[in-house]
Amino acid sequence: MSQDNLIKLECVDCRRVNYYSRKNKKTLKNRLQLRKYCEHCRKHTGHKETK
């Protein structure tokens, strides 16, 4: 993956980085937030984009 489009997704509850994804930063200016499965919490939680 290209490093300039790479983002980290962090669990809202336990604050662990579980996922890496890509994003077009020219079209999406706001931070991304998705509901994904967290292995540490063992449930679906919100995952926010980090720096």
C-alpha positions as CSV (number, residue, x, y, z in Angstrom):
1,M,0.0,0.0,0.0
2,S,1.1,3.5,-0.7
3,Q,2.2,5.3,2.5
4,D,0.6,8.6,1.8
5,N,-2.9,7.0,1.5
6,L,-2.4,4.6,4.5
7,I,-4.5,5.3,7.7
8,K,-4.8,3.4,11.0
9,L,-8.1,2.6,12.6
10,E,-8.2,2.6,16.4
11,C,-10.9,1.0,18.6
12,V,-12.9,3.6,20.5
13,D,-13.3,1.4,23.6
14,C,-9.8,-0.1,24.2
15,R,-7.7,2.3,22.0
16,R,-5.8,-0.4,20.2
17,V,-4.9,-0.2,16.5
18,N,-6.6,-3.2,14.9
19,Y,-6.9,-2.2,11.2
20,Y,-5.1,-0.4,8.4
21,S,-6.9,1.0,5.4
22,R,-6.6,3.4,2.5
23,K,-8.3,6.7,1.9
24,N,-8.3,9.3,-0.8
25,K,-7.3,12.3,1.2
26,K,-8.2,14.7,-1.6
27,T,-11.9,13.8,-1.6
28,L,-12.4,12.8,2.1
29,K,-11.2,15.7,4.3
30,N,-12.9,14.5,7.6
31,R,-11.6,11.7,9.7
32,L,-13.1,8.3,8.9
33,Q,-15.1,6.3,11.5
34,L,-16.3,2.7,10.9
35,R,-17.9,0.0,12.9
36,K,-15.6,-3.0,12.8
37,Y,-14.9,-6.1,15.0
38,C,-12.4,-5.7,17.8
39,E,-10.6,-8.9,18.7
40,H,-9.6,-7.6,22.2
41,C,-13.2,-6.4,23.1
42,R,-14.7,-9.3,21.3
43,K,-17.5,-7.2,19.8
44,H,-18.3,-4.7,17.1
45,T,-17.2,-1.3,18.1
46,G,-16.5,2.1,16.5
47,H,-13.1,2.5,15.0
48,K,-11.7,6.0,14.4
49,E,-8.9,7.1,12.1
50,T,-5.7,8.1,13.9
51,K,-2.7,10.0,12.7
